[in-house]
Every structure is written in C-alpha cells, then in structure tokens.
Amino acid sequence: MTDDNAAMAVDSFVAKLTALEPANFGTADKPDFVFHSIIGLKEKSPAASPYAPSEPVQMGTCSGGGDTVANAGVGYQDLSRRTGGLRFPICEFSAYDTVFSTIASDVVSGSQLSCDFDIPKPDDGQTLDLSKVAVAYTAGSAATPHKFGQALTSADCEADAFYIENNHIYLCPEACTAVKADGEAKVDVLFTCESTIILK
C-alpha cells in the first residue's frame, strides 16, 4: 500500500524473493506467489472495483477524497499483473472494507487443498512400508474422517482412493474433485499398521 513507485526493478524483486525459498515462492521464471497492490492508479467505475491481472497498466493517478498521489505505481502494477494480483486505487479510503474483502475472497479461492502430497521421511534407522500409508479426508460438514483406500496404480483409481507414484501421494480424480469442492475440508497423511491397498 503506497502512493509511490517501487524502488527495485520487478525482475530483481522476483529473483531475490524466489531465491530465498523456492519451495514457497516458486522461481524467477515461474513465481508462485500473488502480489496485490493498493496504489495511486486511477479509479475504475465503480471506484472500489479492482483492476484484474489481464487489464493493462494504468498511467493515470487517482484523485478520490481530494487526495494527490505521487504516481500510479507502475512497478507495483507490473508485479501484480505478473503474479495474478489485483490492483486498487489508494485514494478510495471509504472503500477499503470492500478492497480487503475482495483480497480475502481471492486468497480463499486460491487456497484450495492440494491433491498430491509428499510422503514424510521416516525417522533415522526406520523404513516405511508404502502399502500401509493412509489418507484421511475430513469433510467440512463431518465430525469424523473418512479413509481413502490405496489403489495400486493410477489406472486402478476409484472414487474414494489415492495412489503412490515415485514416493508421492496422489488423490484419484474423483477424490480430488470432492476435496477441492469442499472449502473446509482437511486431509491428513497417516501411517497405519495394516495395508491400505484396495484388493480386487
């Protein structure tokens, strides 16, 4: 949130941020973060509406509330567009509740559960029997979890199942669809004493 422009070039910022923690921020070529901007760009109609990433950089400045801003924050606009972020005019003080609600909704919609998971490494000196790995899915409306069975391969997938490939867990397509559709779902990777393989 600023009425000024970025002091650092966008390419440099993205390269430095992604180099810190690629697992969380992605790479310079493919950043995996979203940067929303509240800056000095001119208002849309209605004034609280954000500029979408697909809309061009705006050179005009906002004037809502009789305020004067330094510039349109072209560098921040570029960063928002590049990372899929939204852009709002900083002059619209009375609309900040709408602005933050819109950003929060965007965060929620972009935070769906994943359909693939790393298998945690066992403690030193221990080995992991992949046939005994389990996945428990707790629906947002449920009190108890439902365990998915383990398909031997992706070709053996069933509605409530997962499979393991290259030491990585993948939910089967129907299970993935159900999990992603449930905004309050919870998924846990478990280690059991019995095989979770689905027997045909």
C-alpha positions in Angstrom: 0.0 0.0 0.0 1.7 3.2 -1.2 1.2 6.2 -3.4 4.8 5.9 -4.6 6.5 3.6 -7.1 8.7 0.6 -6.5 12.3 1.4 -5.7 13.5 -2.0 -7.0 13.0 -3.3 -10.5 10.3 -6.0 -10.7 12.7 -8.6 -12.2 15.2 -8.1 -9.3 12.5 -8.3 -6.7 11.1 -11.5 -8.1 14.5 -13.0 -8.4 15.6 -12.1 -4.9 12.3 -13.3 -3.3 12.1 -16.6 -5.1 15.8 -17.3 -4.3 15.0 -17.1 -0.6 12.6 -20.0 -0.6 11.8 -21.6 -3.9 9.5 -24.2 -2.3 7.2 -21.4 -1.1 7.7 -18.6 -3.7 8.5 -20.6 -6.9 11.2 -19.5 -9.3 12.0 -16.2 -11.1 10.6 -17.7 -14.3 7.6 -19.1 -12.6 6.8 -17.2 -9.4 4.3 -19.0 -7.0 3.0 -16.0 -5.0 0.4 -13.3 -5.5 1.1 -9.6 -5.0 -1.9 -7.3 -4.6 -1.4 -3.6 -4.9 -3.2 -0.6 -3.3 -1.5 2.2 -5.1 -2.0 5.5 -6.8 -3.6 4.3 -10.1 -6.8 5.9 -11.3 -10.1 4.6 -10.2 -12.4 2.3 -12.2 -16.1 2.6 -12.2 -17.3 1.8 -9.6 -14.3 3.2 -7.8 -13.8 0.2 -5.4 -13.5 -2.3 -8.3 -10.1 -3.8 -8.8 -8.1 -4.0 -11.9 -7.7 -7.6 -13.0 -4.3 -9.0 -14.0 -5.4 -9.2 -17.6 -6.1 -5.4 -17.7 -3.2 -3.1 -18.9 -1.0 -1.0 -16.7 -2.7 2.3 -15.9 -0.7 5.5 -16.2 -3.3 7.9 -14.7 -3.5 8.6 -11.0 -6.4 8.6 -8.6 -8.0 11.6 -7.1 -10.7 10.3 -4.7 -11.1 12.1 -1.4 -9.4 15.1 -2.9 -6.0 13.5 -2.4 -3.0 13.9 -4.5 -0.7 10.9 -5.1 2.9 10.8 -6.4 2.3 8.4 -9.3 0.4 5.4 -10.5 2.8 2.8 -9.1 3.7 1.3 -12.5 6.3 -1.1 -11.0 3.8 -2.4 -8.4 1.2 -2.8 -11.2 3.6 -4.8 -13.2 4.3 -7.1 -10.2 0.6 -7.6 -9.5 -0.1 -8.4 -13.2 2.8 -10.8 -13.4 1.7 -12.7 -10.2 -2.1 -12.7 -10.8 -2.7 -10.0 -8.2 -5.4 -7.3 -8.1 -4.8 -3.5 -8.2 -6.8 -0.9 -6.2 -6.7 2.9 -6.0 -5.2 4.1 -2.7 -7.4 7.2 -2.8 -10.6 5.4 -2.1 -10.4 5.3 1.7 -14.1 4.7 2.2 -13.9 1.6 0.1 -11.1 -0.2 1.9 -13.5 -2.6 3.6 -14.6 -3.7 0.1 -10.9 -3.8 -1.0 -9.8 -6.1 1.8 -12.9 -8.3 1.5 -12.1 -8.8 -2.2 -8.5 -9.7 -1.5 -9.6 -12.1 1.3 -12.0 -13.8 -1.1 -9.3 -14.1 -3.7 -7.0 -15.7 -1.1 -9.6 -18.2 -0.1 -10.5 -19.2 -3.6 -6.8 -19.7 -4.4 -6.1 -21.7 -1.3 -7.8 -25.0 -2.2 -6.4 -28.2 -0.8 -3.8 -29.9 -2.8 -4.5 -33.3 -4.4 -0.9 -34.5 -4.1 1.4 -34.8 -1.1 4.9 -35.7 -0.2 5.4 -38.7 1.9 7.2 -37.7 5.2 10.6 -39.3 5.7 10.7 -41.9 8.5 12.9 -41.4 11.5 16.6 -42.4 11.2 17.0 -46.1 11.1 13.4 -46.8 10.2 11.9 -47.9 6.9 8.4 -47.1 5.6 6.0 -49.7 4.2 4.2 -47.7 1.5 1.4 -50.3 1.5 0.5 -49.0 5.0 0.3 -45.3 4.1 -3.2 -44.0 4.5 -5.0 -40.8 3.6 -7.8 -39.5 5.8 -10.3 -36.9 4.4 -12.5 -35.0 6.8 -15.3 -33.1 5.1 -16.1 -29.6 6.3 -19.5 -30.9 7.5 -18.3 -34.1 9.1 -17.0 -34.8 12.6 -15.1 -37.9 11.7 -12.6 -38.6 8.9 -13.1 -40.9 6.0 -10.1 -43.0 5.0 -9.4 -43.4 1.3 -8.1 -46.7 0.1 -4.9 -47.1 -1.8 -5.1 -48.0 -5.5 -2.1 -49.9 -6.8 -1.7 -47.5 -9.8 -3.5 -44.6 -11.3 -5.2 -47.0 -13.7 -6.8 -48.7 -10.7 -8.3 -45.5 -9.3 -11.7 -45.5 -7.6 -13.9 -42.7 -6.3 -12.5 -42.8 -2.7 -8.9 -43.6 -3.3 -5.3 -42.5 -3.8 -2.2 -44.0 -5.3 1.5 -43.6 -4.8 3.9 -43.0 -7.6 7.6 -42.1 -7.2 7.2 -41.8 -3.4 4.5 -39.2 -3.9 0.8 -39.5 -2.9 -1.9 -38.5 -5.5 -5.6 -38.4 -4.9 -7.6 -40.2 -7.6 -9.6 -37.8 -9.9 -13.0 -38.2 -8.2 -11.4 -37.9 -4.7 -9.5 -34.8 -5.8 -12.7 -33.2 -7.2 -14.5 -33.8 -3.9 -11.7 -32.4 -1.8 -11.3 -29.2 -3.9 -15.0 -28.6 -3.8 -15.1 -28.6 0.0 -13.6 -25.3 1.2 -13.5 -26.6 4.8 -12.0 -30.0 4.1 -9.0 -31.4 5.9 -6.6 -34.1 4.5 -4.1 -36.0 6.6 -1.4 -38.5 5.6 -1.3 -41.3 8.1 0.9 -44.3 8.8 -1.1 -47.4 9.8 -0.3 -51.0 11.0 -2.4 -52.6 8.3 -2.3 -52.5 4.5 -4.5 -49.8 2.9 -4.3 -51.4 -0.6 -7.6 -51.9 -2.3 -7.9 -55.6 -3.2 -9.8 -56.5 -6.3 
